[in-house]
Amino acid sequence: MAVATLTVDQVLAWRSGRHLLHRPAGVRPVDVVGRLVGVQAQVASAAEQAVAARQADPRPGGVAGALAGRLLVRTWAMRGTLHLMRAEDAPACLSLLAAGRFWEKGSWQRAFVTVDRLAAIAEAAAAALDGRTLTREQLTAEIVERTGDGTVAAHLDSGWGAVLKPLAWQGLLVQGPAEGNRVTFTRPETLLPGWPGLPGPEEAASRVVPAWLGAYGPASPETFDQWLSRGGSKRAALRGWFARLVDAGELVPVTVGDRPAYARAADVDEIAAARPDDAVRLLPAFDQWVLGPGTKDTTVVPAERRSSVSRAAGWISPVVVHRGRVVGTWEARDGEPVVDLWPGSPPVPADALDAERARVRSYLSGDGDA
């Protein structure tokens, strides 16, 4: 079988369309989140901006409305971070994370709790949340009471939620409606009528891998796993997920520049026909354009500028994107988007940059369109 050879420019131009960065009309928050296979929501305002950046006519409260309408769910997912996901996509994504059994690693147990203690916590949490919604404090108190183990409280009270993440990956809890500024938790079947439970990993991979390649491809299995779990999946399972999809004819090997990768078979001709344009986009912190391929992908983020994007304490900077490449960063100062273009980057059209800054300024000021 002949292997298609694609250029980086073709891939980035196609990917830009798949990311909805051309802002087609009628795109809803749930459409954006679904297309991107989740939006990181560790910082809620950044998630809202990521959705708005892909809509022709965003409206304030769109994400909140989709959460209230049970179209979206917020829980710990990819890379152990909070994500917005479509309700129908969450089971498969969580299944692949649960398959990694990250909490069974010795390093994790030494840092947090043993497997046996985690199993007791999981059983207590599942019982406590059955048909109920509890704040973190209430859930912690119930788990302590049900397990008789007061030493777990410090782990459960942590804002990072390290001990609760494996419960989320196993489909035992998700975030419920907030109570003021307090987070709540509940069982997914309580929040989402018709929750099917988690599929098996092979079935889950048959859904998630093609969906991910439909937004971030062509790419390697290793890049997929960095997005999913920071490289934590079991190697044999990861290779098997891709191999089965190749055998089924859904995926094909391609070459991007000089790098081997996989693409959805149905996408190859469209990728080859894609051409970049001069659009400029100001994308928010933690945007999926950067997180999908990862900040180590030098086709998106120049190697010498990675430290400007991937900052201390896991912060991912807001970025300026031109022709699919990150060419600078920006920040909001008193409602004004202040741009820092990197010297040596390809020139950015001034009129396109000004139009994008005006759009973001309008959004930050709450004037409607963004």
C-alpha positions as CSV (number, residue, x, y, z in Angstrom):
1,M,0.0,0.0,0.0
2,A,1.4,3.4,-1.0
3,V,1.9,5.8,1.9
4,A,0.7,9.3,1.3
5,T,3.3,12.0,1.9
6,L,1.8,15.2,3.4
7,T,3.4,18.5,4.2
8,V,3.2,20.2,7.6
9,D,1.5,23.2,6.0
10,Q,-1.2,21.0,4.6
11,V,-1.7,19.3,8.0
12,L,-1.9,22.5,9.9
13,A,-4.3,24.1,7.4
14,W,-6.6,21.1,7.5
15,R,-6.4,20.9,11.3
16,S,-7.3,24.5,11.6
17,G,-10.6,23.8,9.8
18,R,-11.2,20.8,12.0
19,H,-10.7,22.9,15.1
20,L,-13.4,25.3,13.8
21,L,-11.0,28.2,13.8
22,H,-12.7,29.5,10.7
23,R,-15.8,30.0,13.0
24,P,-18.6,28.6,10.9
25,A,-22.1,29.8,11.7
26,G,-24.3,27.9,14.0
27,V,-21.6,26.2,16.1
28,R,-22.8,25.5,19.7
29,P,-20.5,25.0,22.7
30,V,-21.3,21.3,22.7
31,D,-20.2,21.1,19.0
32,V,-16.9,22.7,19.8
33,V,-16.3,20.4,22.8
34,G,-17.2,17.3,20.8
35,R,-15.0,18.2,17.9
36,L,-12.0,18.7,20.1
37,V,-12.7,15.5,22.1
38,G,-12.9,17.6,25.3
39,V,-11.7,21.0,26.4
40,Q,-9.4,21.4,29.4
41,A,-11.3,23.2,32.1
42,Q,-8.9,23.4,35.0
43,V,-9.4,27.2,34.5
44,A,-13.1,27.7,33.8
45,S,-12.7,31.0,32.0
46,A,-10.0,29.6,29.7
47,A,-12.4,26.8,28.7
48,E,-15.2,29.3,28.0
49,Q,-12.8,31.4,25.9
50,A,-11.6,28.3,24.0
51,V,-15.2,27.6,23.0
52,A,-15.9,31.3,22.1
53,A,-12.8,31.4,19.9
54,R,-14.4,28.9,17.6
55,Q,-17.8,30.4,17.4
56,A,-19.0,33.1,14.9
57,D,-21.4,34.5,17.4
58,P,-20.6,33.4,20.9
59,R,-23.0,34.2,23.7
60,P,-22.1,34.6,27.4
61,G,-23.2,31.6,29.5
62,G,-23.1,29.1,26.6
63,V,-20.9,26.6,28.4
64,A,-22.8,27.0,31.7
65,G,-26.1,26.4,29.8
66,A,-24.7,23.2,28.2
67,L,-23.6,22.0,31.6
68,A,-27.0,22.8,33.1
69,G,-28.7,21.0,30.2
70,R,-26.6,17.9,30.8
71,L,-25.1,18.2,27.3
72,L,-21.6,18.6,28.8
73,V,-20.1,17.1,31.9
74,R,-17.0,18.4,33.8
75,T,-14.7,15.8,35.4
76,W,-11.1,14.7,35.8
77,A,-10.1,13.2,32.5
78,M,-7.2,13.5,30.1
79,R,-3.7,13.9,31.7
80,G,-5.5,14.0,35.1
81,T,-6.9,17.5,34.5
82,L,-10.4,18.7,34.6
83,H,-12.1,18.7,31.2
84,L,-15.4,19.5,29.7
85,M,-16.7,16.6,27.6
86,R,-19.8,15.8,25.8
87,A,-21.9,13.4,27.9
88,E,-21.9,10.8,25.1
89,D,-18.0,11.0,24.8
90,A,-17.1,10.8,28.5
91,P,-17.6,7.0,29.0
92,A,-15.1,6.1,26.2
93,C,-12.5,8.6,27.2
94,L,-12.7,7.6,30.9
95,S,-12.4,3.9,29.9
96,L,-9.1,4.4,28.3
97,L,-7.8,6.3,31.3
98,A,-9.0,3.6,33.7
99,A,-7.3,1.0,31.5
100,G,-3.9,2.5,32.4
101,R,-4.4,1.6,36.1
102,F,-2.1,4.5,37.0
103,W,-3.1,4.3,40.7
104,E,-1.5,0.9,40.9
105,K,2.0,2.2,40.3
106,G,4.3,2.1,43.3
107,S,5.2,5.8,42.9
108,W,1.5,6.8,43.0
109,Q,0.8,4.6,46.1
110,R,3.8,6.0,47.9
111,A,2.7,9.5,47.2
112,F,-1.0,9.0,48.0
113,V,-2.7,5.8,49.2
114,T,-2.4,2.1,48.7
115,V,-4.5,0.2,46.2
116,D,-6.5,-1.4,49.1
117,R,-7.2,2.0,50.7
118,L,-8.2,3.4,47.4
119,A,-10.6,0.5,46.8
120,A,-12.2,1.3,50.2
121,I,-12.5,5.0,49.3
122,A,-14.1,4.1,46.0
123,E,-16.6,1.9,47.6
124,A,-17.5,4.5,50.2
125,A,-17.7,7.3,47.6
126,A,-19.9,5.3,45.3
127,A,-22.3,4.6,48.1
128,A,-22.3,8.1,49.4
129,L,-23.0,9.6,46.0
130,D,-25.7,7.2,45.0
131,G,-28.6,9.5,44.0
132,R,-27.0,12.4,45.9
133,T,-24.9,15.5,45.2
134,L,-22.3,16.4,47.8
135,T,-19.8,19.1,48.3
136,R,-16.1,18.1,48.7
137,E,-16.4,18.6,52.4
138,Q,-19.5,16.5,52.7
139,L,-18.1,13.8,50.5
140,T,-14.9,13.7,52.6
141,A,-16.8,13.4,55.8
142,E,-18.9,10.6,54.5
143,I,-15.9,8.6,53.2
144,V,-14.1,9.0,56.5
145,E,-17.3,7.8,58.3
146,R,-17.9,4.9,56.0
147,T,-14.2,3.7,55.9
148,G,-13.4,4.5,59.5
149,D,-10.1,6.0,58.2
150,G,-9.6,9.6,59.3
151,T,-6.2,9.7,57.7
152,V,-7.6,9.9,54.2
153,A,-9.2,13.3,54.8
154,A,-6.0,15.2,54.0
155,H,-5.9,13.5,50.5
156,L,-9.5,14.0,49.8
157,D,-9.5,17.7,50.8
158,S,-6.7,18.5,48.4
159,G,-7.8,20.9,45.7
160,W,-5.8,18.9,43.2
161,G,-8.1,15.9,43.8
162,A,-5.3,13.3,43.3
163,V,-7.1,10.6,45.2
164,L,-10.5,11.4,43.5
165,K,-9.1,11.2,40.0
166,P,-9.0,7.4,39.8
167,L,-12.6,7.4,40.9
168,A,-13.5,9.8,38.1
169,W,-11.6,7.6,35.6
170,Q,-13.5,4.5,36.7
171,G,-16.8,6.4,36.2
172,L,-17.7,6.6,39.9
173,L,-18.0,10.4,40.2
174,V,-18.3,13.6,38.1
175,Q,-18.7,17.2,39.1
176,G,-22.3,18.2,39.8
177,P,-23.9,21.7,39.7
178,A,-21.8,24.2,41.7
179,E,-23.1,25.5,45.0
180,G,-22.0,29.1,44.8
181,N,-18.2,28.9,44.7
182,R,-18.2,25.3,46.1
183,V,-17.6,22.3,43.9
184,T,-20.0,19.4,44.2
185,F,-19.7,15.7,43.1
186,T,-22.2,13.1,42.2
187,R,-22.5,9.8,40.3
188,P,-22.6,10.1,36.5
189,E,-25.8,8.1,36.4
190,T,-27.4,10.5,38.8
191,L,-26.4,13.6,36.8
192,L,-26.8,12.1,33.3
193,P,-29.9,10.0,32.6
194,G,-29.1,7.1,30.4
195,W,-25.5,6.9,31.5
196,P,-24.3,3.6,29.9
197,G,-21.3,2.9,32.1
198,L,-17.8,2.5,30.7
199,P,-17.3,0.4,27.6
200,G,-14.3,-2.0,27.4
201,P,-11.0,-0.4,26.4
202,E,-11.0,-1.8,22.9
203,E,-14.4,-0.5,22.1
204,A,-13.5,2.8,23.7
205,A,-10.4,3.1,21.6
206,S,-12.4,2.4,18.4
207,R,-14.3,5.6,19.2
208,V,-11.7,7.9,20.8
209,V,-8.7,7.3,18.5
210,P,-10.5,8.2,15.3
211,A,-12.2,11.1,16.9
212,W,-8.9,12.4,18.2
213,L,-7.2,12.0,14.8
214,G,-10.1,13.9,13.3
215,A,-9.0,17.0,15.2
216,Y,-5.3,16.5,15.8
217,G,-4.1,14.1,13.1
218,P,-2.2,12.9,11.4
219,A,-0.2,11.8,14.4
220,S,1.6,8.9,16.1
221,P,0.2,6.6,18.8
222,E,2.8,8.1,21.2
223,T,1.4,11.6,20.6
224,F,-2.1,10.3,21.2
225,D,-1.0,8.8,24.5
226,Q,0.7,12.0,25.6
227,W,-2.6,13.8,25.1
228,L,-4.5,11.0,26.9
229,S,-2.3,10.2,29.8
230,R,1.1,11.9,29.5
231,G,2.5,8.6,28.0
232,G,1.1,6.4,30.7
233,S,-0.9,3.8,28.7
234,K,0.4,0.3,28.5
235,R,2.5,0.0,25.3
236,A,0.9,-3.2,24.0
237,A,-2.6,-1.9,24.5
238,L,-1.7,1.4,22.7
239,R,-0.2,-0.4,19.7
240,G,-3.2,-2.7,19.6
241,W,-5.7,0.1,19.5
242,F,-4.1,1.6,16.4
243,A,-3.3,-1.8,14.7
244,R,-7.0,-2.9,14.9
245,L,-8.1,0.4,13.3
246,V,-5.6,0.0,10.5
247,D,-6.7,-3.6,9.9
248,A,-10.3,-2.4,9.8
249,G,-9.3,0.2,7.1
250,E,-10.3,3.1,9.3
251,L,-6.7,4.4,9.7
252,V,-3.9,4.5,7.2
253,P,-0.2,5.2,7.7
254,V,1.1,8.5,6.2
255,T,4.2,10.6,6.3
256,V,4.1,14.2,7.4
257,G,7.4,15.8,6.3
258,D,9.8,13.0,7.3
259,R,7.7,11.7,10.3
260,P,5.5,8.6,10.1
261,A,2.0,9.0,11.4
262,Y,-1.6,7.8,11.1
263,A,-4.6,9.5,9.6
264,R,-8.2,8.6,9.2
265,A,-8.4,7.1,5.7
266,A,-11.4,9.3,4.9
267,D,-9.3,12.4,5.6
268,V,-6.2,11.9,3.5
269,D,-7.4,13.5,0.3
270,E,-8.9,16.5,2.2
271,I,-5.6,17.0,4.1
272,A,-3.6,16.9,0.8
273,A,-5.9,19.6,-0.7
274,A,-5.8,21.9,2.3
275,R,-4.0,25.2,1.9
276,P,-3.1,27.7,4.7
277,D,-4.6,31.2,4.8
278,D,-3.5,34.4,6.6
279,A,-6.0,34.3,9.4
280,V,-4.7,35.2,12.8
281,R,-6.1,33.7,16.0
282,L,-5.6,34.7,19.7
283,L,-6.3,31.5,21.6
284,P,-6.7,31.4,25.3
285,A,-4.6,29.7,28.0
286,F,-4.7,25.9,27.9
287,D,-6.1,25.9,24.3
288,Q,-6.5,22.5,22.6
289,W,-4.6,23.8,19.6
290,V,-1.5,23.4,21.7
291,L,-2.5,20.7,24.1
292,G,-3.7,18.3,21.5
293,P,-0.3,17.8,19.8
294,G,1.5,18.9,22.9
295,T,4.0,21.7,23.5
296,K,6.9,19.5,22.4
297,D,5.5,19.4,18.8
298,T,7.9,21.8,17.0
299,T,5.6,22.1,14.0
300,V,3.2,24.0,16.3
301,V,5.5,25.5,19.0
302,P,9.1,26.4,18.0
303,A,11.5,24.4,20.2
304,E,13.3,27.6,21.3
305,R,10.0,29.2,22.4
306,R,8.5,26.2,24.3
307,S,9.3,27.8,27.7
308,S,7.3,30.8,26.7
309,V,4.2,28.6,26.2
310,S,4.7,25.8,28.7
311,R,5.3,27.8,31.9
312,A,5.9,27.0,35.5
313,A,3.3,25.0,37.5
314,G,1.8,23.6,34.4
315,W,0.6,26.9,33.0
316,I,0.0,27.0,29.2
317,S,0.1,30.6,27.9
318,P,-2.5,32.2,25.6
319,V,-1.0,32.1,22.1
320,V,-1.0,33.9,18.8
321,V,-1.5,31.5,15.9
322,H,-0.8,32.3,12.3
323,R,-0.9,29.6,9.6
324,G,-1.2,27.0,12.3
325,R,2.0,27.9,14.1
326,V,2.4,29.7,17.4
327,V,4.1,33.0,16.7
328,G,3.7,34.7,20.0
329,T,1.8,35.0,23.2
330,W,-0.7,37.5,24.6
331,E,-2.3,38.5,27.8
332,A,-5.3,40.6,28.9
333,R,-4.5,43.8,30.7
334,D,-7.5,45.7,31.9
335,G,-9.6,44.2,29.1
336,E,-7.0,44.9,26.4
337,P,-5.3,42.0,24.6
338,V,-1.6,42.8,24.6
339,V,0.3,40.8,22.1
340,D,4.0,39.8,22.2
341,L,5.0,38.6,18.7
342,W,8.3,36.7,18.7
343,P,11.2,38.1,16.7
344,G,12.2,35.9,13.9
345,S,8.7,34.5,13.3
346,P,7.1,34.8,9.9
347,P,5.4,38.3,9.6
348,V,1.8,38.5,10.7
349,P,-0.6,40.6,8.7
350,A,-1.3,43.7,10.7
351,D,-4.9,44.0,9.6
352,A,-5.7,40.4,10.5
353,L,-4.1,40.8,13.9
354,D,-6.0,44.1,14.6
355,A,-9.3,42.5,13.7
356,E,-8.6,39.6,16.1
357,R,-7.6,41.9,18.9
358,A,-10.8,43.9,18.4
359,R,-12.8,40.6,18.6
360,V,-11.1,39.5,21.8
361,R,-11.4,42.9,23.3
362,S,-15.2,42.8,22.7
363,Y,-15.4,39.4,24.3
364,L,-13.4,40.4,27.3
365,S,-15.5,43.5,27.8
366,G,-18.7,41.4,27.6
367,D,-20.1,43.4,24.7
368,G,-21.4,40.3,23.0
369,D,-19.7,39.1,19.8
370,A,-16.2,37.7,20.2
